[in-house]
């Protein structure tokens, strides 16, 4: 299958290894991955911070870039959630019904990585080896906007050597929420503290999730407190074939 | 996103009632977060109610269909609100009740005050009611020399504590039993209730003390004031659901009953109640059925109140109805399930929201009722959410709260842009970012600039460098969180180098 990678602005800029891992998993499974070089960002930050008028051309740009592709994948539940649940709304709010329809068509063929693997490609064992104690945080948008349910866990369960530990109160938010983390930094930090507490209670070496943004937040807390626990994106675990990291 | 409904959009008036605090959410939240007793009280209480709700919802096989039915019934009611309200008025009047229309909090308070005065009474007993809290009725009555006694146990605790409610269903959720004992000890003797020696903070002892305190008031009062959970347009029937029986006392013992009801509390037919009486108790108290469901239709000679007044309250509701996205907030049946699952509410409590409607529903309903102005205190409420979506999942009438929050943020940004000649730094940054995001060449330039962040990594020369301090506004991130150092090359740079 020919799959277009929507890298997301955050992974592109700060976490290129997540993009490389996504490509590695899909190519190992025999698929062709293309990278539409004109892509930038889904505009979620603008939309969720109230700048819908500024977001409109960003949404249009995304639609134009990805329109030629049959299947689009992103290593982020949140960005796919924005494409699927927000793009058409932003267009309609601005009175652009034609753009809304085009956005809906792309939304229908845009998948978060675990959805693509399990639902579209029908794979749970991606041939990965990762010998670490890992706990999984189901990010809010993958859980409640995309309903990925246990797909990431099913993928993790097939990884050789991986010791999967359940995260207490897993489905509560880590407190990131985009600009919420800045505008309501104290409340966000209080939420992060509880998430970090639960992650540490598992004694896992690694906290994983399907979103670089939530991992940046949880990882930012784990790092600040010098916990020794690190965050690794789901794609990187699925791409791993051993080694120490 | 407003629709012209043929009448002016009138929001709830400022300075009357309790829909807006005087402090922006982030500042109020910061203070609440520092209160360790509050954190513990609310954390314990919400996790208990969450578990109870989950258990009784899971046992209903058609819960999702019930939610969909609730949503549909409410949407249909809102679409026909004017005619249904007139039908309700006709039915109530035909059965001996009197209907009053109140444009806002001020008018509603004046109507109730006038009605109480006409009876000659100088006190009323009250059933727990959000509408009367919203309009600040107790304070208005007090100013007119009329004492209003709250009879719900939690409302009584709040009233005796000279406090404000912090939860829709459990207004004293921020208090633990020891604090309640202290409030009773301090306040009850002055109101003529002697406390037994050795009264402890045992819940049963406290409840029995409140019961003794209230019983005298019930038997004495000639006028009661209530809200309403539902009103049936078809029959003119009003309904209050409750747990303690204090409502039943107020609704049956006094000679005069005055009910203040928001105009959105309507259901078209009697059978529609079937859906909501299943959804509400399971979502709110986590019970299969609430202990007391009172229903009354007009007046009945020789049985119950002989005079019944229904005050229909707008106070910004028609303005909400005109908002295409926000109008869904009027579907709310005040169960408070969204408060109990909200990670923000769980940590800040209800007072931080400033309004009697806290939590996720309050973060949309309060600014919708008072209006988004661009600089108002309530304009900060739609940002009091990480958009985690837990509220939407538990809402018994499927209100898409996250989408309304996002819409209100847009309305706030647009109201600010319209009222400020010079855009603020955030608006400038957003516009610049959007410009970069519409062309990959500009985007690559912005990415290269962000790579300057590599210089900020500490400790220098270490393989495990991280960014621990940034200037404002990013300092509010680094106050409690590290950031990774940007990599030497972005993904697209690596891809273009290796693959083309």
Contacts between the chains, C-beta under 8 A, distances in Angstrom:
chain1	res1	chain2	res2	distance
A	7	B	491	5.2
A	7	B	492	7.2
A	9	B	437	7.4
A	9	B	443	7.8
A	11	B	491	6.4
A	12	B	447	7.2
A	12	B	490	5.3
A	12	B	491	4.6
A	12	B	492	5.8
A	13	B	447	5.2
A	13	B	450	6.0
A	13	B	486	6.7
A	13	B	490	5.6
A	14	B	484	6.0
A	14	B	486	6.0
A	14	B	487	7.1
A	15	B	484	7.8
A	15	B	487	7.8
A	15	B	491	8.0
A	16	B	487	5.5
A	16	B	489	6.8
A	16	B	490	5.9
A	16	B	491	3.8
A	16	B	494	5.6
A	17	B	487	7.9
A	18	B	491	8.0
A	19	B	491	3.9
A	19	B	495	7.6
A	20	B	491	7.1
A	20	B	494	7.1
A	35	B	492	7.2
A	35	B	495	5.1
A	35	B	499	7.4
A	37	B	440	6.2
A	37	B	492	6.5
A	37	B	495	7.9
A	37	B	496	6.9
A	38	B	440	4.6
A	39	B	440	7.0
A	40	B	436	7.3
A	40	B	437	4.3
A	40	B	438	7.2
A	40	B	439	7.7
A	40	B	440	6.0
A	40	B	443	4.4
A	41	B	437	4.6
A	41	B	443	7.5
A	43	B	434	7.5
A	43	B	437	6.8
A	45	B	433	7.5
A	46	B	430	5.9
A	46	B	433	7.3
A	46	B	434	5.9
A	47	B	406	6.4
A	48	B	387	6.1
A	48	B	406	5.9
A	48	B	409	7.1
A	49	B	409	6.5
A	49	B	413	7.5
A	49	B	426	7.8
A	49	B	430	6.7
A	50	B	406	7.8
A	50	B	409	3.4
A	50	B	410	4.8
A	50	B	411	7.8
A	50	B	412	5.7
A	50	B	413	3.5
A	50	B	414	7.8
A	51	B	410	7.6
A	51	B	413	5.8
A	51	B	427	7.5
A	51	B	430	4.4
A	51	B	431	7.7
A	51	B	434	7.1
A	52	B	410	4.4
A	52	B	413	7.8
A	53	B	410	8.0
A	53	B	414	7.3
A	54	B	430	5.3
A	54	B	431	5.6
A	54	B	433	7.8
A	54	B	434	3.9
A	55	B	434	6.8
A	57	B	434	6.5
A	57	B	438	4.8
A	58	B	434	5.5
A	58	B	437	4.6
A	58	B	438	6.0
A	60	B	438	7.8
A	61	B	437	6.7
A	61	B	438	4.7
A	61	B	439	7.7
A	86	B	406	7.5
A	89	B	403	7.3
A	93	B	1	6.6
A	93	B	407	7.9
A	93	B	410	7.5
A	140	B	386	7.3
A	140	B	387	7.5
A	140	B	388	3.9
A	140	B	389	5.7
A	140	B	390	7.6
A	141	B	389	7.3
A	143	B	389	7.9
A	144	B	388	7.1
A	144	B	389	3.7
A	144	B	390	7.0
A	144	B	392	7.1
A	144	B	393	5.8
A	145	B	389	6.3
A	171	B	390	7.8
A	172	B	343	5.5
A	172	B	388	7.8
A	172	B	390	7.7
A	173	B	343	4.8
A	173	B	386	5.0
A	173	B	388	3.7
A	173	B	390	7.3
A	175	B	343	7.1
A	175	B	386	6.0
A	176	B	386	6.5
A	177	B	385	7.0
A	177	B	386	2.8
A	177	B	387	5.7
A	177	B	388	7.1
A	178	B	386	8.0
A	178	B	387	7.5
A	179	B	383	7.9
A	180	B	383	6.8
A	180	B	385	6.9
A	180	B	386	4.7
A	180	B	387	7.3
A	181	B	476	7.8
A	181	B	477	6.2
A	181	B	481	7.8
A	182	B	473	5.8
A	182	B	474	7.3
A	182	B	476	5.0
A	182	B	477	6.1
A	183	B	26	6.5
A	183	B	383	5.1
A	184	B	25	7.1
A	184	B	26	5.2
A	184	B	29	6.5
A	184	B	344	7.5
A	184	B	383	6.6
A	184	B	384	6.2
A	185	B	26	7.8
A	185	B	476	3.8
A	185	B	477	7.1
A	185	B	479	6.4
A	185	B	480	7.1
A	186	B	26	7.0
A	186	B	29	6.1
A	186	B	30	4.7
A	186	B	33	5.3
A	187	B	26	7.7
A	187	B	29	5.1
A	187	B	33	6.6
A	187	B	344	5.6
A	187	B	347	5.9
A	187	B	348	5.9
A	187	B	384	7.4
A	188	B	386	7.0
A	189	B	479	7.6
A	189	B	480	4.3
A	189	B	481	7.5
A	190	B	33	5.4
A	190	B	347	4.5
A	191	B	343	5.2
A	191	B	344	7.6
A	191	B	347	6.6
A	191	B	386	7.1
A	192	B	480	7.1
A	192	B	481	7.1
A	216	B	483	7.3
A	216	B	484	7.1
A	217	B	481	6.6
A	219	B	482	7.7
A	219	B	484	7.4
A	220	B	477	7.4
A	220	B	481	3.2
A	220	B	482	4.8
A	220	B	483	6.2
A	221	B	480	7.1
A	221	B	481	5.6
A	223	B	466	5.6
A	223	B	481	7.9
A	223	B	482	4.1
A	224	B	468	7.3
A	224	B	480	6.6
A	224	B	481	5.7
A	224	B	482	4.8
